[in-house]
């Protein structure tokens, strides 16, 4: 997202006055970045840390809904328990309209939906594919035990004109009764939109459909039973 250069952090903070009934908790968002530059036959060059406040985090009283109003973009987060997609979408749209009215973005250049699912697979377990079909494959003849894994897939979709970044990892269980698996799906569309273009929300519908297709085609009926 691209805001006019004259928009200040204080101006972005004015969103709080419009949404404070739903999002009474406000704190500054601070971002820092640094880097290392590598060149052949040269000692790596460390770049100094840069950054500082770049926006605000506004959260609901229970902390389960969070608005990120930043100088470089807008994000709406919802923590569990989850409601219907339509409820999430309409609230995100309502706050976006407030943000856009204050920040006056020149254009939108990136749309994304991200769902982070934690699946508690019960033990004992014979095979991961009894629960999740998209998993690492160990070559025959190699010991088949798997204590930890991390896998990242980048999947383009011509139909949605988007890319899905699927990340899976296995976490240590709190006891010996389950294995927690993180199934992270981030669907992204890089394109240019006017801030009032209805195609923004049509695109979000396609991103949501793509997310659902990846998730539900990657899990089995046994996994669906865990969510009931």
C-alpha positions in Angstrom: 0.0 0.0 0.0 1.2 3.5 -0.8 0.2 6.5 1.4 0.8 10.1 0.5 4.2 11.3 1.8 2.6 14.0 3.9 0.6 11.5 6.0 2.2 11.3 9.4 2.2 8.7 12.2 0.0 11.0 14.3 -2.6 11.3 11.5 -2.7 7.5 11.2 -3.2 7.3 15.0 -6.5 9.3 14.5 -8.2 6.0 13.5 -8.4 5.2 17.2 -11.0 8.0 17.8 -13.2 6.3 15.2 -13.0 2.7 16.4 -12.2 3.0 20.2 -15.6 1.7 21.2 -14.7 -1.7 19.6 -10.9 -1.5 20.0 -10.2 0.4 23.2 -6.6 -0.8 23.7 -4.0 1.2 21.8 -0.2 0.8 21.6 2.5 1.9 19.2 3.9 -0.5 16.7 7.6 -0.5 16.3 9.5 -2.1 13.4 13.3 -2.6 13.2 15.4 -4.2 10.4 19.0 -4.8 9.7 21.0 -6.9 7.3 24.3 -8.5 6.3 25.8 -8.0 2.8 28.0 -10.7 1.4 30.5 -10.2 -1.4 33.1 -12.6 -2.9 36.4 -12.5 -1.0 35.2 -9.7 1.2 34.4 -9.7 4.9 30.6 -9.6 5.4 29.3 -6.0 5.8 26.8 -5.5 8.6 24.1 -2.8 7.9 23.1 -0.7 10.9 19.7 -1.3 12.4 17.0 1.1 11.2 13.5 1.6 12.2 11.1 2.9 14.9 7.4 3.5 15.3 5.5 2.8 12.1 1.9 2.5 13.2 -0.5 1.5 15.9 -2.0 -1.8 17.2 -5.6 -1.4 18.3 -7.2 -4.4 20.1 -10.6 -5.4 21.4 -11.2 -5.6 25.1 -10.6 -9.4 25.1 -7.6 -9.0 22.8 -9.0 -11.4 20.2 -9.4 -8.9 17.4 -6.5 -6.7 16.5 -6.2 -3.8 14.0 -2.8 -2.8 12.6 -2.9 0.7 11.2 0.5 1.4 9.7 2.2 3.9 7.4 2.8 1.1 4.9 -0.5 -0.8 5.2 -3.5 -2.2 7.1 -4.0 -5.6 8.7 -7.0 -7.1 10.5 -6.3 -10.1 12.8 -8.8 -12.4 14.5 -7.7 -15.0 17.1 -9.8 -18.0 18.1 -12.6 -18.7 18.7 -13.4 -18.0 15.1 -16.7 -17.0 13.6 -17.9 -17.2 10.0 -15.8 -15.8 7.2 -18.6 -13.3 6.4 -18.4 -11.8 9.9 -14.6 -11.5 9.6 -14.8 -10.0 6.2 -17.4 -7.3 7.0 -15.5 -6.2 10.1 -12.2 -6.0 8.2 -14.0 -4.0 5.5 -15.6 -1.6 8.0 -12.2 -0.8 9.7 -10.5 -0.5 6.2 -12.9 2.2 5.2 -12.0 4.2 8.3 -8.3 3.7 7.7 -8.6 4.7 4.0 -10.6 7.8 4.9 -7.8 8.9 7.2 -4.7 7.7 5.4 -6.0 8.4 1.8 -3.8 5.7 0.2 -2.9 6.4 -3.4 -3.3 2.7 -4.3 -3.4 -0.9 -3.0 -0.6 -3.1 -4.3 -1.0 -6.3 -2.2 -3.9 -8.3 -0.8 -3.3 -11.3 1.4 -5.2 -13.7 3.7 -3.3 -15.8 6.2 -4.7 -18.7 8.3 -2.5 -20.3 11.0 -4.0 -23.7 12.0 -2.8 -25.7 15.0 -3.8 -29.3 14.6 -3.4 -31.6 17.7 -2.9 -35.1 16.2 -3.6 -37.8 18.9 -1.0 -40.4 19.7 -0.3 -43.2 19.0 -0.2 -42.4 15.3 0.6 -44.8 12.5 1.1 -42.4 9.7 0.8 -38.6 9.3 -1.2 -39.2 6.1 -4.0 -40.6 8.3 -4.6 -36.9 9.2 -2.6 -34.6 6.8 -2.0 -35.4 3.1 0.6 -32.7 2.4 3.6 -33.8 4.5 7.3 -34.5 4.0 8.1 -37.8 2.3 11.0 -39.9 3.6 12.7 -42.1 1.0 12.3 -45.9 1.3 15.2 -47.5 3.2 15.7 -44.5 5.4 14.5 -44.7 9.0 10.9 -43.6 8.9 10.6 -42.0 12.3 10.0 -38.2 12.3 10.7 -36.2 15.4 10.5 -32.7 13.9 10.0 -31.2 10.5 9.6 -27.8 8.7 8.3 -27.6 5.2 7.5 -24.6 3.0 5.7 -24.8 -0.4 5.0 -21.9 -2.8 2.0 -22.8 -4.9 0.8 -20.5 -7.8 -2.8 -20.5 -8.8 -3.7 -19.2 -12.3 -7.4 -19.2 -11.5 -7.1 -16.9 -8.5 -4.1 -15.0 -10.0 -2.4 -15.6 -6.7 0.3 -17.5 -4.9 -0.2 -19.6 -1.8 2.6 -20.0 0.6 2.0 -23.2 2.7 4.2 -23.8 5.7 4.0 -26.8 7.9 5.9 -27.6 11.1 5.7 -30.0 14.0 6.0 -28.7 17.5 6.9 -30.5 20.8 3.8 -31.7 22.5 3.0 -30.7 26.1 2.6 -34.4 27.0 2.7 -37.7 25.2 -1.0 -37.7 24.1 -0.8 -35.4 21.0 1.6 -34.1 18.3 0.9 -30.4 17.5 1.2 -29.6 13.7 1.1 -26.0 12.5 -0.5 -25.7 9.1 0.0 -22.1 7.9 -1.6 -21.0 4.7 -0.8 -17.5 3.3 -2.5 -16.6 0.0 -1.3 -13.5 -1.8 -2.3 -11.4 -4.8 0.1 -8.8 -6.1 -1.8 -6.2 -8.2 -2.7 -2.6 -8.3 -6.2 -1.4 -7.1 -7.8 1.9 -6.5 -8.8 2.1 -2.8 -12.5 2.1 -3.6 -12.3 -0.6 -6.2 -14.9 -3.3 -5.5 -12.5 -5.8 -7.1 -10.5 -5.7 -3.8 -13.3 -7.6 -2.0 -14.0 -9.9 -5.0 -10.3 -10.8 -4.9 -10.5 -11.6 -1.2 -13.4 -14.0 -1.9 -11.1 -15.8 -4.5 -8.2 -15.9 -2.0 -10.6 -17.3 0.6 -11.7 -20.0 -1.8 -8.1 -20.9 -2.6 -7.2 -21.1 1.1 -10.2 -23.4 1.7 -9.3 -25.6 -1.3 -5.7 -26.1 -0.1 -6.7 -26.7 3.5 -9.6 -29.1 3.0 -7.9 -31.1 0.3 -4.9 -31.5 2.6 -6.7 -33.0 5.6 -8.6 -36.2 6.0 -11.9 -37.0 7.6 -10.0 -38.0 10.8 -8.7 -34.4 11.0 -12.1 -32.9 10.4 -13.4 -34.9 13.4 -10.8 -33.2 15.6 -12.5 -29.9 15.0 -16.0 -31.0 15.9 
